[in-house]
Amino acid sequence: MFKTGLTPVFFYVHKKFIERMICMQITKTEFRKYDKGGNLKGFCRVVFDDCFAIETRLIQGKNGVFVSLPVYTNKEGKHRNTAYPLTKEMRNTIVEAVLKAYKEA
């Protein structure tokens, strides 16, 4: 089963501990304002655990500003998410960090 020949050890770990251990933390945000008109307010780099970064965009919509996560546009013009949170909590954390960086910029 294991190529190393080691015997697997199974133990109980509280689910909340695992979630906190696995979930990446935002360690830095850098907001760059875009003052050339239009709905685009700026770009924000969100860094996780000082080792992974995504570029987000802050856009003025009909109902206020919203954070646009990275997307890829294919040959047919359809948008595909390239980096996105899997939980509502992580999405809210990213949005709050971007909005805070925007207000401080």
N, C-alpha and C positions, 0 to 999 in steps of 0.2 A: 504494500500500500504506500509506504513512504520510502523514497529512494535513499534517505539518509540512514535507514535502519533504526531510527529512534522510535520509541513507543509513544503514541500520542497521549497527552494528559488532558483530561476533561475536568473542568471545574465550573462552578456557578459564579457568574459575575452579574451584578445588578444591571438591568437594562439601561437605566439613566447614566450609569458610569460609562458604559460602552458608547452611548450616543455622544456624551461630552468628549470622550477620548477620540472618537473618529471624526467628529464634526470639525471642520477647519474654522479657524478664527480669523477675522479681519484684523490685520496688523497695520495697514496703512491705506490711506485714500489720498489721491492727488486729483484735484479738480482744475480743469482748464476752461475758462469761459470762452464762448464763441460769440463775438459781438458783430457779426456780419448780417444781421437781420434774419428773418424767417423764424421758424418754430424751434430750431435747435438752440438750446441754451448753453451747452458745453459738453465736454467729455470728462469722464472720471475713471481713473485707473483704480481698481480695487485689488489690493494685495492680500493674499491669504497665507498665513503662517510664514511670511517672508520668503515664500518659495514658488508661489503661483499667482498670476495676475490675469484679470480680465479688463477689457475696456468697455465701459458703458456709455450711453448717451442720455442726456437729460433733455426731454422734448416738452415743449408747451403744447398741451392738447386742449380740446374744448372744455374739459372739466378740470383743468389744472395741469401741473407738470407731472410727467411720469418717467420712469427709468426704463430705457430700452437696453436689453441685454444683447450680447453679440449674436449676430445672425449671418448666415451665408445665403446668398442669392444664387440659385442654380440657373442653368441655361434657359429654362422655361419661365424664369422670373418669379419662381416660388421661393419663399423665405424658409430656411431651416435653422433652428436653434443650434448654436455650436457649443455654448457653455451656459448651463442653466441649473438653478437649484432644484433639488428633488423634493424639498419640503417647503410648506408655506412659511414656516418659521425662518428658514434660511433666506428665502426671498425677501421677507420683511426686514431682516437684518441688513441685507445688501441695500435695499431701498432707503432705509433709515440712514445708513452710512453715507450714501451718495447725496441725499438731501442735506445732511449735516455739512458735508464738505462744500456743497454749493452755497449754503448760507454763510459759511466762513470765508469763502473765496472773495 
